[in-house]
Amino acid sequence: MNTALIAQDLPKQRKTVLYFYHNCMFPDWQPRYNIYEYRILEVLCKNYEVIVAFFTRSWSRPPQEGIIPRDARFVLLQDLPTPKFLPRILGWALQTAARIIRIALLVRATGPDLVYANWITRASAFCCGRAGIHPLVVAAWGSDITHEPRVSSVLRFFAKLTLRSADAIVLDSEWHREAVLSLGCEASKVYCFPWGIDIDRFRPQDGLPVRQELGWIGDRIVICTRTHRAVYGVECLIRAMPRILENVKDTRFLIAGDGPLLDYHKSLVRQLGIQEMVRFLGYVDNRQLPKLLNAADVYVSTSFDDGSSSCLMEALACGLPVVVSDIPGNREWVNDGENGFLVPPGDVPVLALRIVKLLEDADLRLRMRYLNLCRAGARADWKTNSLVLERCIADLVEPANRAPSERARISKL
């Protein structure tokens, strides 16, 4: 009997990736939908069996339906409950030690071919690095490499440990590449690409229906789609609104997004007496964002820290001129005065001036529209950009690169 032919007829066993979910939000620390993580998991599910691990403070509450692809399996790992009387740092140390042990046990039980973890300084990436797991891919999300290592020598040390332990690092901007290299990461480990958007979804379309629904048919609309967190600086835009309205009285502001500062921002708008000109939409599903963006005239982001911002890419793909903070991540997408304006972070007067300039100059908006459509089409397509992620995973798990019998292992610490 020809055993070679029989082997060819047998279905090939798919390799397994163990993915540690990152987006677990305060106050209940339950896993939440995150479009980045969902897309990454979709890519992994195309070629591998995927197990998604969630650290949670409750066994009784499974992840929200739809936050991971149907092809992925999930496992819940309960965090160690820590007494409230313990000092915060001691509670964190105990919980982190417990996570490292749980991760090591899970890897031994599931035997994945690769582990994918998130957040360099803390959370799963740091824990997987300390557990000595290989092959290990870690993803940086921004503040974990640009802010935390800068403000804390301890977190800087943790970041260096994680980057040293990882076999590959996934980043979304050249700014983040520079940050990890400055922390001593080997350049050969880095896979850098804009995490991108759905170009088929985010494209120019008729914005009139939304304007009619809002009652703002003849008005000029400024839109912001950032989460209401301090790092995204939405307060700066709100404080610029009265200055903008002094110059362009028919301006209206559309604010999409939720977050812990939402109620504060609403109260600030009431204090300024401009609530009739501002509409807070709260959380908006990504599928609904294109029609909102196409109803607007100008997109604004006042973030203090960003990599390749998906919100910015979505606005560019819909042809919007943009006014954004002058930070490294945004400079990779916006040339000041060419396809948008860069403003010093937190500078309310300059922010207002640039927004007024765009609202008053229709020809400038039209020129920027064309440039931004071209830029988004060339650089922001997730389908194209995700090929770098596929190569990253394949480099570590495919037989040509690794011994067939070698699976994820825990090295001696």
C-alpha positions as CSV (number, residue, x, y, z in Angstrom):
1,M,0.0,0.0,0.0
2,N,1.3,3.4,-1.0
3,T,1.5,5.3,2.3
4,A,2.6,8.5,0.5
5,L,-0.7,8.6,-1.4
6,I,-2.7,7.9,1.7
7,A,-0.9,10.8,3.5
8,Q,-1.8,13.1,0.6
9,D,-5.5,12.2,0.9
10,L,-5.6,12.9,4.6
11,P,-6.7,16.5,5.5
12,K,-3.8,18.6,6.7
13,Q,-4.0,19.5,10.4
14,R,-4.3,23.2,10.9
15,K,-1.9,24.8,13.3
16,T,-3.2,26.5,16.4
17,V,-2.8,30.1,17.5
18,L,-3.5,31.1,21.1
19,Y,-4.6,34.8,21.2
20,F,-4.9,36.8,24.4
21,Y,-7.7,39.4,24.1
22,H,-6.8,42.9,25.1
23,N,-9.9,45.1,25.0
24,C,-11.4,44.6,28.5
25,M,-12.9,47.9,29.7
26,F,-13.4,49.6,33.0
27,P,-15.5,49.5,35.2
28,D,-16.5,45.8,34.9
29,W,-13.4,44.6,33.0
30,Q,-15.5,42.5,30.6
31,P,-14.3,41.9,27.1
32,R,-15.6,44.5,24.6
33,Y,-15.8,44.6,20.8
34,N,-12.7,46.2,19.2
35,I,-12.6,46.4,15.4
36,Y,-8.8,46.1,15.4
37,E,-8.8,42.8,17.4
38,Y,-11.8,41.5,15.4
39,R,-9.9,42.0,12.1
40,I,-6.7,40.5,13.4
41,L,-8.6,37.5,14.6
42,E,-10.3,37.2,11.2
43,V,-6.9,37.1,9.5
44,L,-5.7,34.4,12.0
45,C,-8.8,32.3,11.5
46,K,-8.2,32.1,7.7
47,N,-5.2,29.8,8.1
48,Y,-5.2,28.6,11.7
49,E,-7.3,27.2,14.5
50,V,-7.6,30.1,16.9
51,I,-8.2,30.0,20.7
52,V,-9.0,33.3,22.2
53,A,-8.3,33.7,25.9
54,F,-10.0,36.2,28.1
55,F,-9.0,37.3,31.5
56,T,-12.1,38.2,33.4
57,R,-13.3,38.9,37.0
58,S,-16.4,36.8,36.5
59,W,-16.9,33.2,35.4
60,S,-20.6,33.8,34.9
61,R,-20.4,36.4,32.1
62,P,-19.1,35.1,28.8
63,P,-17.8,37.5,26.2
64,Q,-20.3,39.6,24.3
65,E,-21.6,37.8,21.2
66,G,-19.9,38.9,18.1
67,I,-16.7,40.3,19.5
68,I,-14.7,37.4,18.0
69,P,-15.2,35.5,14.7
70,R,-17.4,32.4,14.8
71,D,-14.5,30.2,13.8
72,A,-12.6,31.1,16.9
73,R,-13.0,29.3,20.2
74,F,-12.7,31.1,23.5
75,V,-11.6,30.2,27.0
76,L,-12.2,32.3,30.2
77,L,-9.4,32.7,32.7
78,Q,-10.6,34.2,36.0
79,D,-8.3,36.8,37.5
80,L,-7.1,36.4,41.1
81,P,-9.4,38.3,43.4
82,T,-7.3,40.7,45.5
83,P,-8.4,42.1,48.8
84,K,-9.2,45.9,48.7
85,F,-7.0,46.5,51.8
86,L,-3.9,45.5,49.9
87,P,-1.7,48.3,48.6
88,R,-2.4,48.8,44.9
89,I,1.1,47.8,43.7
90,L,1.0,44.6,45.8
91,G,-2.4,43.7,44.5
92,W,-1.1,44.2,40.9
93,A,2.0,42.1,41.6
94,L,-0.1,39.2,43.0
95,Q,-2.6,39.4,40.1
96,T,0.2,39.5,37.5
97,A,2.0,36.5,39.1
98,A,-1.3,34.6,39.0
99,R,-1.8,35.5,35.3
100,I,1.7,34.3,34.4
101,I,1.0,30.9,36.1
102,R,-2.4,30.6,34.4
103,I,-0.9,31.4,31.0
104,A,1.8,28.8,31.4
105,L,-0.7,26.2,32.4
106,L,-3.0,27.1,29.5
107,V,-0.1,26.8,27.0
108,R,0.8,23.4,28.4
109,A,-2.8,22.2,28.1
110,T,-3.6,23.5,24.6
111,G,-0.2,23.1,22.9
112,P,-0.5,26.0,20.4
113,D,2.0,26.6,17.6
114,L,2.1,30.3,18.4
115,V,0.9,32.7,21.1
116,Y,-0.2,36.3,20.2
117,A,-0.4,38.7,23.1
118,N,-1.1,42.5,23.5
119,W,0.2,45.5,25.4
120,I,4.0,45.6,25.9
121,T,4.4,47.0,29.4
122,R,1.6,45.1,31.2
123,A,-1.3,42.8,30.5
124,S,-0.9,39.6,28.4
125,A,2.2,40.5,26.4
126,F,4.3,41.2,29.6
127,C,2.9,38.1,31.3
128,C,3.6,35.8,28.3
129,G,7.1,37.2,28.1
130,R,7.6,36.4,31.8
131,A,6.2,32.9,31.3
132,G,8.9,32.3,28.8
133,I,6.6,31.3,25.9
134,H,7.9,30.8,22.4
135,P,7.1,31.5,19.6
136,L,5.5,34.7,20.9
137,V,4.1,37.6,18.9
138,V,3.3,40.8,20.8
139,A,1.4,43.8,19.6
140,A,2.1,47.3,20.8
141,W,-1.0,49.6,21.0
142,G,0.6,53.0,21.5
143,S,0.8,54.3,25.0
144,D,2.5,51.1,26.1
145,I,5.6,52.1,24.1
146,T,5.3,55.9,23.6
147,H,4.0,57.1,27.0
148,E,4.3,54.5,29.8
149,P,8.1,53.8,29.4
150,R,8.7,57.6,29.3
151,V,6.9,58.4,32.6
152,S,7.9,55.3,34.6
153,S,11.3,53.7,34.9
154,V,9.6,50.5,36.1
155,L,7.4,50.3,33.1
156,R,10.3,51.1,30.8
157,F,12.1,48.1,32.3
158,F,9.0,45.9,31.8
159,A,8.8,47.1,28.2
160,K,12.4,46.1,27.5
161,L,11.9,42.7,29.1
162,T,8.8,42.0,26.9
163,L,10.5,43.2,23.7
164,R,13.5,41.0,24.5
165,S,11.4,37.9,25.1
166,A,9.1,38.3,22.0
167,D,9.9,36.6,18.7
168,A,8.0,39.3,16.7
169,I,6.5,42.7,17.4
170,V,3.5,44.0,15.5
171,L,3.3,47.8,15.2
172,D,1.0,50.2,13.2
173,S,3.3,53.2,12.5
174,E,6.9,54.3,11.9
175,W,6.6,56.4,15.1
176,H,6.0,53.2,17.0
177,R,8.9,51.5,15.2
178,E,11.2,54.2,16.4
179,A,9.8,53.9,20.0
180,V,10.5,50.1,20.2
181,L,14.0,50.5,18.7
182,S,14.8,53.1,21.3
183,L,13.9,50.5,23.9
184,G,16.5,48.1,22.5
185,C,14.3,46.0,20.3
186,E,16.0,44.2,17.5
187,A,14.9,45.7,14.1
188,S,14.6,42.2,12.6
189,K,11.7,41.4,15.0
190,V,9.5,44.3,13.9
191,Y,6.5,44.0,11.5
192,C,5.2,47.5,10.9
193,F,2.1,48.3,8.9
194,P,-0.9,50.6,9.3
195,W,-3.7,48.4,10.7
196,G,-6.0,50.0,8.1
197,I,-9.7,50.2,7.4
198,D,-12.3,48.7,5.1
199,I,-11.9,50.8,2.0
200,D,-15.0,49.2,0.5
201,R,-17.1,50.5,3.4
202,F,-15.4,53.9,3.9
203,R,-15.7,55.7,0.6
204,P,-17.5,58.8,-0.7
205,Q,-21.3,58.6,-0.7
206,D,-24.4,60.8,-0.4
207,G,-24.4,62.6,3.0
208,L,-27.8,64.3,2.4
209,P,-30.0,61.8,4.3
210,V,-28.0,62.3,7.5
211,R,-28.1,66.0,7.1
212,Q,-31.9,65.8,6.7
213,E,-32.2,63.6,9.7
214,L,-30.2,66.0,11.8
215,G,-32.0,69.1,10.5
216,W,-28.7,70.5,9.3
217,I,-29.1,70.6,5.5
218,G,-27.6,74.0,4.8
219,D,-25.1,74.0,7.7
220,R,-21.4,73.3,7.8
221,I,-20.6,70.3,9.9
222,V,-17.5,69.4,11.9
223,I,-17.2,65.8,13.0
224,C,-15.1,64.1,15.6
225,T,-15.2,60.3,16.1
226,R,-12.7,59.9,19.0
227,T,-13.4,58.1,22.3
228,H,-14.1,60.4,25.3
229,R,-10.8,59.8,27.1
230,A,-8.2,62.3,28.3
231,V,-5.6,61.1,25.7
232,Y,-7.9,62.0,22.8
233,G,-8.4,65.6,23.9
234,V,-12.0,66.1,22.9
235,E,-12.3,68.9,25.4
236,C,-9.9,71.0,23.3
237,L,-12.4,70.8,20.4
238,I,-15.3,71.7,22.7
239,R,-13.4,74.8,24.0
240,A,-12.7,75.8,20.4
241,M,-16.3,75.7,19.4
242,P,-17.3,79.2,20.6
243,R,-14.4,80.7,18.7
244,I,-15.5,78.8,15.6
245,L,-19.1,79.9,15.9
246,E,-18.1,83.5,16.3
247,N,-16.6,83.3,12.7
248,V,-18.9,80.7,11.0
249,K,-22.3,81.0,12.7
250,D,-23.8,78.1,10.7
251,T,-21.3,75.6,12.0
252,R,-22.6,72.4,13.7
253,F,-20.6,69.8,15.6
254,L,-21.2,66.1,15.4
255,I,-19.5,64.1,18.2
256,A,-19.5,60.3,17.8
257,G,-18.0,58.0,20.5
258,D,-18.4,57.0,24.1
259,G,-16.1,56.9,27.0
260,P,-15.6,57.9,30.7
261,L,-15.5,61.7,29.9
262,L,-18.7,61.8,27.8
263,D,-20.9,63.2,30.6
264,Y,-18.3,65.8,31.5
265,H,-18.0,66.9,27.9
266,K,-21.8,67.2,27.6
267,S,-21.9,69.4,30.8
268,L,-19.1,71.5,29.4
269,V,-21.1,72.2,26.2
270,R,-24.1,73.2,28.4
271,Q,-21.8,75.5,30.4
272,L,-20.7,77.2,27.1
273,G,-24.3,77.6,26.1
274,I,-23.8,75.9,22.7
275,Q,-25.8,72.7,23.2
276,E,-28.1,73.6,20.2
277,M,-25.1,73.5,17.9
278,V,-23.7,70.2,19.2
279,R,-25.0,66.6,18.8
280,F,-23.5,63.8,20.9
281,L,-24.2,60.5,19.3
282,G,-22.5,58.2,21.9
283,Y,-21.2,54.8,20.6
284,V,-21.7,54.4,16.9
285,D,-21.2,51.1,15.1
286,N,-18.4,51.1,12.6
287,R,-20.8,50.2,9.9
288,Q,-22.7,53.4,10.5
289,L,-19.7,55.7,10.5
290,P,-19.3,56.2,6.7
291,K,-22.7,57.9,6.3
292,L,-21.9,60.3,9.2
293,L,-18.4,61.1,7.8
294,N,-19.9,61.8,4.4
295,A,-22.4,64.2,5.9
296,A,-19.6,66.4,7.4
297,D,-17.3,69.1,5.9
298,V,-14.3,68.8,8.2
299,Y,-12.9,66.0,10.4
300,V,-11.1,67.0,13.7
301,S,-8.9,64.9,16.0
302,T,-7.3,66.6,19.0
303,S,-5.5,63.5,20.3
304,F,-2.3,63.8,22.4
305,D,-1.0,60.4,21.3
306,D,-1.7,58.2,18.3
307,G,-0.1,55.7,16.0
308,S,-1.9,55.2,12.6
309,S,-5.3,56.3,13.7
310,S,-8.1,54.3,12.2
311,C,-10.5,57.3,12.8
312,L,-8.2,59.5,10.7
313,M,-7.9,56.9,8.0
314,E,-11.7,56.5,7.8
315,A,-12.1,60.3,7.4
316,L,-9.4,60.4,4.7
317,A,-11.1,57.5,2.8
318,C,-14.4,59.5,2.8
319,G,-12.6,62.5,1.3
320,L,-12.7,64.8,4.3
321,P,-10.2,67.5,4.9
322,V,-8.8,67.1,8.4
323,V,-7.5,69.2,11.3
324,V,-5.4,67.0,13.6
325,S,-2.8,67.3,16.4
326,D,0.8,67.7,15.3
327,I,2.1,64.4,16.7
328,P,4.3,61.9,15.0
329,G,1.6,59.4,14.1
330,N,-0.5,62.0,12.3
331,R,2.5,63.4,10.4
332,E,2.7,60.1,8.6
333,W,-0.7,60.8,7.0
334,V,-1.1,64.6,6.9
335,N,1.2,67.2,5.3
336,D,0.4,70.5,7.0
337,G,-1.5,72.8,4.5
338,E,-1.5,70.2,1.8
339,N,-4.1,67.6,2.7
340,G,-5.1,69.0,6.1
341,F,-3.8,71.0,9.0
342,L,-1.5,70.0,11.9
343,V,-2.0,72.0,15.1
344,P,0.0,72.0,18.3
345,P,-1.6,69.6,20.8
346,G,-3.9,71.4,23.2
347,D,-3.6,74.8,21.4
348,V,-7.3,75.8,21.3
349,P,-6.9,79.2,19.4
350,V,-4.8,77.7,16.6
351,L,-7.3,74.7,16.4
352,A,-10.2,77.1,16.0
353,L,-8.4,79.2,13.3
354,R,-7.6,76.1,11.2
355,I,-11.1,74.8,11.4
356,V,-12.5,78.2,10.4
357,K,-10.0,78.4,7.5
358,L,-11.4,75.1,6.1
359,L,-15.0,75.9,6.7
360,E,-14.6,79.2,4.8
361,D,-12.6,77.9,1.8
362,A,-14.6,75.4,-0.3
363,D,-11.9,75.3,-3.0
364,L,-9.3,74.2,-0.4
365,R,-11.6,71.6,0.9
366,L,-12.1,70.2,-2.6
367,R,-8.3,70.0,-3.2
368,M,-7.7,68.3,0.1
369,R,-10.6,65.9,-0.7
370,Y,-8.8,64.6,-3.8
371,L,-5.5,64.2,-2.1
372,N,-7.0,62.3,0.9
373,L,-8.9,59.9,-1.3
374,C,-5.6,59.1,-3.1
375,R,-3.7,58.7,0.2
376,A,-6.3,56.4,1.8
377,G,-6.5,54.3,-1.3
378,A,-2.8,53.8,-1.5
379,R,-2.0,53.2,2.2
380,A,-5.0,52.5,4.4
381,D,-6.5,49.4,2.9
382,W,-6.7,46.7,5.6
383,K,-6.9,43.9,3.0
384,T,-3.6,44.9,1.6
385,N,-1.9,45.9,4.9
386,S,-2.9,42.7,6.7
387,L,-0.7,40.6,4.4
388,V,2.2,41.8,6.6
389,L,0.5,40.3,9.6
390,E,0.0,37.0,7.7
391,R,3.7,36.9,6.8
392,C,4.6,37.6,10.4
393,I,2.6,34.6,11.6
394,A,3.8,32.4,8.8
395,D,7.4,33.3,9.4
396,L,7.1,31.7,12.9
397,V,4.8,28.7,12.4
398,E,5.2,27.4,8.9
399,P,7.3,24.2,8.4
400,A,9.8,26.0,6.2
401,N,10.8,28.2,9.1
402,R,10.4,25.8,12.1
403,A,10.8,22.1,12.8
404,P,7.4,20.4,12.2
405,S,7.3,18.9,15.7
406,E,8.1,22.2,17.4
407,R,5.1,23.8,19.1
408,A,4.7,26.7,21.5
409,R,6.9,25.9,24.5
410,I,7.8,27.4,27.8
411,S,11.5,28.0,28.1
412,K,13.5,27.7,31.2
413,L,13.5,31.0,33.1
